[in-house]
Amino acid sequence: MAFYDDGRIPAILVENKVDLLGPEDAENIDRLRNFAETNEFNGFFRTSAKTGQNISESMEFLIIEIIKRMEEFALKGNEGLGGNERQSVALDPDKHNKEADKKRKANKGCCG
């Protein structure tokens, strides 16, 4: 089942380890832009997990794109889900913690 009417899920292109690029590589952003556009990515980011460059920004951008698509989908009446029914799971953190405690006690360890 496709989550969106057109079957596309928001995606971004992430180039990592930009802290290791030389000056000639750092300026060649057109190659990245063209690849992202040709392959229909929602956006692209040059990142460095080591320095944290653009990590938060790229994730924030992707989350905003997902929310936009979900809102568009909801406004259309969720036809792709067979009506207005929501397909979600309600999580109860207290229930999860109690079940985890039971498992730990049964295994007599911390992480069983």
Residue pairs with C-beta under 8 A, 6 or more apart in sequence:
1 80
1 81
2 80
3 9
3 73
3 80
4 69
4 72
4 73
4 80
5 73
5 76
5 79
5 80
8 40
9 66
9 69
10 42
10 62
10 65
10 66
10 68
10 69
11 41
11 42
11 62
12 36
12 41
12 42
12 43
12 44
12 45
12 58
12 61
12 62
12 65
13 32
13 35
13 36
13 39
13 41
13 43
13 44
13 45
14 44
14 45
14 47
14 58
15 32
15 44
15 45
15 46
15 47
16 47
16 48
16 49
17 48
17 49
17 50
18 26
18 46
18 47
18 48
18 53
19 48
19 50
19 51
19 53
29 46
32 44
32 46
33 44
35 44
36 43
36 44
42 61
42 62
42 65
43 58
43 61
43 62
43 65
45 54
45 57
45 58
45 61
46 53
46 54
47 53
47 54
47 55
47 58
48 54
48 55
49 55
73 80
77 83
77 84
78 84
78 85
78 86
81 87
103 112
104 110
104 111
104 112
106 112
